[in-house]
């Protein structure tokens, strides 16, 4: 959660808002809640339909915890890091503006491509 708060603080600063104390804390909390909701929605939307059905069944179990949900999503085969980064960049574009966030989004996509290539190469070497 500390990383989310740092990200939100950077958005507030980049936007040029001069808020301190309780007002900043309330703004940070509201923005973090909105961001986390968007991330959760994006992760669920990224799941294949069979995994969504399986998750829905699991959510009916009262013993299925929030941690179980995160573990399920992390083990579902989707690139959770990419989904989270893209969602954060979309959030930034909406909050700060497209011009400033565009460059960061390009950097994230480039970094994601490099990681993907490195993962493929390591898989080829092992296989």
C-alpha positions in Angstrom: 0.0 0.0 0.0 3.0 2.3 0.6 3.7 2.2 -3.2 0.2 3.2 -3.9 0.4 6.1 -1.5 3.7 7.2 -3.1 2.2 7.0 -6.6 -0.8 9.0 -5.4 1.4 11.6 -3.8 3.4 12.0 -7.0 0.1 12.6 -8.9 -1.0 15.2 -6.4 2.3 17.0 -6.7 2.4 16.6 -10.5 -1.1 18.1 -10.7 0.3 21.1 -8.8 -2.2 21.0 -5.9 -1.0 22.7 -2.8 -2.8 20.7 -0.1 -1.4 19.6 3.2 -2.4 17.8 6.4 -5.8 16.3 6.7 -7.0 17.5 3.3 -4.0 15.8 1.6 -4.6 12.7 3.6 -8.3 12.6 2.7 -7.5 13.2 -1.0 -4.8 10.5 -0.9 -7.2 8.0 0.7 -10.0 8.7 -1.8 -7.7 8.5 -4.8 -6.1 5.2 -3.5 -9.5 3.7 -3.0 -10.5 4.6 -6.5 -7.2 3.3 -8.0 -7.5 0.0 -6.1 -11.1 -0.4 -7.3 -9.9 0.2 -10.9 -7.0 -2.3 -10.5 -9.3 -5.0 -9.1 -11.8 -4.5 -11.9 -9.0 -4.6 -14.6 -7.6 -7.8 -13.1 -11.0 -9.5 -13.1 -11.7 -8.2 -16.7 -8.4 -9.7 -17.8 -9.3 -13.2 -16.6 -10.4 -15.7 -19.3 -14.1 -16.5 -19.0 -13.5 -20.0 -17.6 -11.4 -18.4 -14.8 -14.1 -15.8 -14.1 -16.7 -18.6 -13.7 -14.3 -20.5 -11.4 -13.7 -17.4 -9.3 -17.4 -16.7 -9.0 -17.9 -20.2 -7.6 -15.1 -19.7 -5.1 -16.4 -16.3 -4.0 -19.7 -18.0 -3.0 -17.6 -19.9 -0.3 -17.7 -17.8 2.9 -14.2 -19.2 3.8 -12.7 -17.9 0.5 -10.7 -14.9 1.7 -9.5 -11.7 0.0 -6.0 -13.2 0.0 -7.4 -16.3 -1.6 -8.8 -14.1 -4.3 -5.5 -12.4 -4.9 -3.7 -15.7 -5.0 -6.2 -17.1 -7.5 -5.7 -14.1 -9.8 -1.9 -14.2 -9.5 -2.0 -17.9 -10.4 -4.5 -17.5 -13.3 -1.9 -17.0 -16.0 -2.6 -13.4 -16.7 0.2 -10.8 -16.6 -0.9 -9.1 -13.4 2.0 -6.7 -13.4 1.2 -5.4 -16.9 -2.5 -5.1 -16.0 -1.7 -3.1 -12.9 0.8 -0.9 -14.6 -1.6 -0.1 -17.5 -4.4 0.7 -15.0 -2.1 3.0 -13.1 -1.1 4.8 -16.2 -4.8 5.2 -17.3 -5.5 6.5 -13.8 -2.7 9.0 -14.2 -3.8 10.1 -17.6 -7.3 10.8 -16.2 -6.0 12.7 -13.2 -3.0 14.6 -14.5 -3.7 14.7 -18.2 -2.8 12.9 -21.3 0.3 14.9 -22.3 2.2 14.2 -19.1 1.2 10.6 -18.8 1.7 9.7 -22.4 5.5 9.6 -22.1 5.3 7.5 -18.9 2.9 5.1 -20.7 5.4 4.7 -23.5 8.1 4.0 -21.0 6.0 1.4 -19.2 5.1 -0.4 -22.5 8.8 -0.4 -23.5 9.8 -1.8 -20.1 7.1 -4.4 -20.2 8.3 -5.5 -23.7 11.8 -5.8 -22.4 10.7 -8.0 -19.5 8.6 -10.1 -21.8 11.5 -10.6 -24.1 13.8 -11.5 -21.3 11.3 -14.0 -20.0 11.0 -15.6 -23.4 14.7 -15.8 -23.8 15.2 -17.4 -20.4 12.4 -19.9 -21.3 14.2 -20.7 -24.6 17.5 -21.3 -22.8 15.9 -23.6 -20.2 13.8 -25.4 -22.7 
